[in-house]
Amino acid sequence: MKRPPHDSAIKASDFLAITQGLEYPQVTVKSLVVGTIIGSFLSVLGMYYGLKVGVVPSLNVLAGVGGFMLTNWLLKIKLFHGYFSVQENVVIQTCAVACYSLASQGGFASGVLALTQNVYEDVGEKKGNNASDVVDVTWTKAFGWCISIALFGFFISFPLRRKMIIESRLLFPSGTATAVMIQTLHSSKDAVEYQWNILFKSGIVSYCWSIFVYCFEGLGSFPIFGLEPAKYGWTCDWAPGTFAIAVMLPFRVMSSIFVGCVISFAIMTPYLAAYKGNGDCRNAPSAAIDDAGDVKSVDVQRQAFLDKLFDATHVPATIWVSGLVLFAAVSVVVISLIFPSVEWWKVLVCCLLIPVFAIGIIQGVGMTDWNISSAVGKLIIFIIGGWSQDGSIIAGLLMCQMVIVGCSQAADLMQDFKTGYLVGASAKSMIIAQIFGAVMSCLIVPSVWVM
């Protein structure tokens, strides 16, 4: 029986894949074309999930694997030539994620969709549902909306990347998982076979268990503490991913989340239910915040090497400040033009609030992988709605979505910075891929929307 490679051999193989790729260009025509193709596919998938289910799962790993498979196929048929490095794979993944982010976060399955004629007719004769709030979101308006929100959030991450990734050593679980997956794809044959064997077995077990839970009604929300606590959300879904999160995250983070859950669902939710006379208060806001994250290094030499590569690219303050000012101005002008009921100063207020909210959201994503941008965005509805004296919902919905997109973009780029850091990709390459993908999404997403 063939013995599995030792952990040190796997790490050496991964590190060799990183160092070999440093000799080759990272941003190429091949990487941008493949990233755009994968991003287009994920945009369709993301908008479909958003409209069908209401929740869009993280597609970062799918973008990395899809980019690897498509690139190898294009190389095989000799449409492209040259060495395919692990860093180039990360550029593809980054470009693809930037392409589909607007499809999943731009409001085309929530805020923007709520302004359409179909939603107005479905809601019917209810207070606040006014025909004057209906907006015909054509391709042109969708394009203008995408242009106004596509790039502002990215520039928030530039000054924070060293603090979050090198100094605080935040985990960014999705970014780390994507980096490990891409490294596995580019490792030696023995390491790839061993790791794919483990992944395949784990996937089979997870799939079979999920089917088992699905087939038995009630098992997916099992009242583990009894029927009465189950009314307030105290159930167990037995999902393998739920247990995996607890394994990946540090104990300090998990204990903080646990305390927050107890306070929210064992104290606040029953109290609010009794106060309101309504037992369905499961969406009461709760947050468990920890002020530090720490990831132990497996290989000190490798960490020092990656730190040096990551620090090699310096983004001057003039660039990211100018980017924030420029795209804030674009947002103010474009949104106020295509949506006349949204005053320019409301857009400006949101542009000032997004960086403030984004810092905490990035910290939370780095420690827990949970993006609470949507919760923060809903707070904006109350702020902007209070300023709308005419009773229109257009400004509140659009500004809510603008904040969600800006904060999510900052968090997503930091996830990609973490992925790039772990595989030795330069920050400059990641930034170029993000900007290119965001620009392409302004053409892709409106086209998917009107399909």
SULCORSUL-V924397 format. One record per residue. N is the residue number from 1. RES is the residue in one letter. PHI is phi in whole degrees, 0 to 359 (none if undefined). NEAR is the number of other C-alpha atoms within 10 Angstrom. Layout:
n=<N:N>
res=<RES:RES>
phi=<PHI:PHI>
near=<NEAR:NEAR>
//
This chain:
n=<1:2:3:4:5:6:7:8:9:10:11:12:13:14:15:16:17:18:19:20:21:22:23:24:25:26:27:28:29:30:31:32:33:34:35:36:37:38:39:40:41:42:43:44:45:46:47:48:49:50:51:52:53:54:55:56:57:58:59:60:61:62:63:64:65:66:67:68:69:70:71:72:73:74:75:76:77:78:79:80:81:82:83:84:85:86:87:88:89:90:91:92:93:94:95:96:97:98:99:100:101:102:103:104:105:106:107:108:109:110:111:112:113:114:115:116:117:118:119:120:121:122:123:124:125:126:127:128:129:130:131:132:133:134:135:136:137:138:139:140:141:142:143:144:145:146:147:148:149:150:151:152:153:154:155:156:157:158:159:160:161:162:163:164:165:166:167:168:169:170:171:172:173:174:175:176:177:178:179:180:181:182:183:184:185:186:187:188:189:190:191:192:193:194:195:196:197:198:199:200:201:202:203:204:205:206:207:208:209:210:211:212:213:214:215:216:217:218:219:220:221:222:223:224:225:226:227:228:229:230:231:232:233:234:235:236:237:238:239:240:241:242:243:244:245:246:247:248:249:250:251:252:253:254:255:256:257:258:259:260:261:262:263:264:265:266:267:268:269:270:271:272:273:274:275:276:277:278:279:280:281:282:283:284:285:286:287:288:289:290:291:292:293:294:295:296:297:298:299:300:301:302:303:304:305:306:307:308:309:310:311:312:313:314:315:316:317:318:319:320:321:322:323:324:325:326:327:328:329:330:331:332:333:334:335:336:337:338:339:340:341:342:343:344:345:346:347:348:349:350:351:352:353:354:355:356:357:358:359:360:361:362:363:364:365:366:367:368:369:370:371:372:373:374:375:376:377:378:379:380:381:382:383:384:385:386:387:388:389:390:391:392:393:394:395:396:397:398:399:400:401:402:403:404:405:406:407:408:409:410:411:412:413:414:415:416:417:418:419:420:421:422:423:424:425:426:427:428:429:430:431:432:433:434:435:436:437:438:439:440:441:442:443:444:445:446:447:448:449:450:451>
res=<M:K:R:P:P:H:D:S:A:I:K:A:S:D:F:L:A:I:T:Q:G:L:E:Y:P:Q:V:T:V:K:S:L:V:V:G:T:I:I:G:S:F:L:S:V:L:G:M:Y:Y:G:L:K:V:G:V:V:P:S:L:N:V:L:A:G:V:G:G:F:M:L:T:N:W:L:L:K:I:K:L:F:H:G:Y:F:S:V:Q:E:N:V:V:I:Q:T:C:A:V:A:C:Y:S:L:A:S:Q:G:G:F:A:S:G:V:L:A:L:T:Q:N:V:Y:E:D:V:G:E:K:K:G:N:N:A:S:D:V:V:D:V:T:W:T:K:A:F:G:W:C:I:S:I:A:L:F:G:F:F:I:S:F:P:L:R:R:K:M:I:I:E:S:R:L:L:F:P:S:G:T:A:T:A:V:M:I:Q:T:L:H:S:S:K:D:A:V:E:Y:Q:W:N:I:L:F:K:S:G:I:V:S:Y:C:W:S:I:F:V:Y:C:F:E:G:L:G:S:F:P:I:F:G:L:E:P:A:K:Y:G:W:T:C:D:W:A:P:G:T:F:A:I:A:V:M:L:P:F:R:V:M:S:S:I:F:V:G:C:V:I:S:F:A:I:M:T:P:Y:L:A:A:Y:K:G:N:G:D:C:R:N:A:P:S:A:A:I:D:D:A:G:D:V:K:S:V:D:V:Q:R:Q:A:F:L:D:K:L:F:D:A:T:H:V:P:A:T:I:W:V:S:G:L:V:L:F:A:A:V:S:V:V:V:I:S:L:I:F:P:S:V:E:W:W:K:V:L:V:C:C:L:L:I:P:V:F:A:I:G:I:I:Q:G:V:G:M:T:D:W:N:I:S:S:A:V:G:K:L:I:I:F:I:I:G:G:W:S:Q:D:G:S:I:I:A:G:L:L:M:C:Q:M:V:I:V:G:C:S:Q:A:A:D:L:M:Q:D:F:K:T:G:Y:L:V:G:A:S:A:K:S:M:I:I:A:Q:I:F:G:A:V:M:S:C:L:I:V:P:S:V:W:V:M>
phi=<none:288:282:291:296:291:304:295:292:295:296:296:294:297:293:296:297:291:293:296:287:292:280:246:296:263:265:232:300:300:292:288:294:296:299:292:296:296:297:296:297:291:296:298:296:295:291:296:299:298:283:276:252:96:230:252:289:291:247:299:296:299:296:293:292:298:296:296:293:293:296:298:292:295:291:294:272:64:285:234:227:106:282:255:267:294:293:294:298:292:299:299:298:296:297:295:296:296:294:271:297:291:294:267:244:281:92:286:240:215:297:292:300:294:269:278:296:298:292:302:289:293:293:81:281:230:298:93:268:252:296:291:269:285:236:276:277:282:300:296:292:297:296:298:297:295:300:286:241:288:236:300:294:298:289:290:284:304:286:261:296:290:298:284:265:267:284:277:55:292:286:48:307:294:296:294:298:295:297:297:298:294:299:298:296:256:279:293:299:297:294:296:298:294:288:292:297:295:297:295:296:296:296:297:297:297:295:298:294:296:295:298:295:294:287:252:298:97:289:289:222:290:284:294:252:110:288:294:297:297:296:254:97:276:228:238:265:57:283:302:297:297:288:294:299:296:286:284:277:297:298:298:291:295:294:295:297:298:297:298:295:297:298:287:267:257:241:292:296:299:295:294:296:291:291:268:74:223:281:265:239:288:265:300:294:213:210:242:244:239:260:209:223:216:242:285:283:276:225:296:297:296:297:297:296:293:300:295:297:293:281:294:260:248:260:300:299:297:287:287:293:297:297:298:294:298:280:293:296:299:298:299:289:292:296:292:278:276:233:300:284:263:293:298:289:292:296:296:300:295:298:283:278:303:299:295:291:296:300:293:293:299:301:294:296:297:266:238:70:255:262:259:301:296:293:294:299:294:295:295:302:292:293:291:298:293:270:270:287:275:80:286:260:298:298:298:293:291:290:302:292:297:294:300:296:299:292:293:299:298:291:295:295:293:301:292:300:296:300:297:300:289:248:80:283:286:297:298:296:295:294:298:296:296:295:297:297:294:295:295:295:294:264:287:296:301:293:294:299:273:296>
near=<3:6:7:13:14:10:10:10:14:20:17:16:20:22:17:14:22:22:14:13:19:18:10:14:13:26:20:15:10:20:25:23:16:24:32:28:19:25:33:25:18:24:26:20:18:26:27:19:16:20:15:11:10:14:14:18:11:13:18:22:20:17:25:25:19:23:27:23:12:15:22:14:13:14:16:11:9:10:10:14:12:9:13:19:23:29:33:27:31:33:32:36:38:34:34:38:34:31:34:30:26:26:30:28:24:26:22:23:23:17:20:19:19:21:23:16:15:11:13:19:12:8:11:10:10:8:7:10:18:14:12:10:19:20:17:12:20:13:17:12:18:23:18:20:24:25:21:21:26:28:26:28:29:25:23:26:23:22:15:14:21:18:11:22:22:17:12:17:19:22:26:30:21:23:25:21:15:26:26:16:18:24:25:22:23:20:23:17:12:16:23:18:16:17:18:15:12:12:12:12:11:12:12:12:12:15:13:11:15:16:10:13:17:12:11:9:10:11:16:17:15:16:18:13:11:11:12:10:15:15:16:19:17:20:18:15:15:15:13:14:10:11:10:10:14:14:11:12:20:16:11:15:20:19:15:14:18:13:13:16:17:14:15:21:21:15:11:17:24:21:15:16:15:11:10:11:11:10:15:15:19:16:11:11:11:15:14:17:16:16:11:13:21:16:14:8:11:9:10:10:10:16:15:13:11:21:18:13:17:24:15:12:12:12:13:10:11:9:12:18:14:12:18:21:15:13:20:21:17:17:27:22:16:19:25:18:15:15:17:12:16:22:16:18:11:18:24:15:13:21:24:13:15:24:21:12:18:25:17:17:22:31:25:25:22:26:26:26:20:15:19:19:25:16:12:18:25:17:14:23:20:14:14:23:19:11:13:18:8:8:14:18:23:25:26:25:24:27:26:26:25:29:30:27:27:30:31:26:31:25:29:27:26:27:27:29:28:30:28:29:26:23:26:25:27:22:23:16:20:27:20:16:29:27:18:19:29:29:18:20:29:22:17:24:28:23:17:18:19:10:8>
//
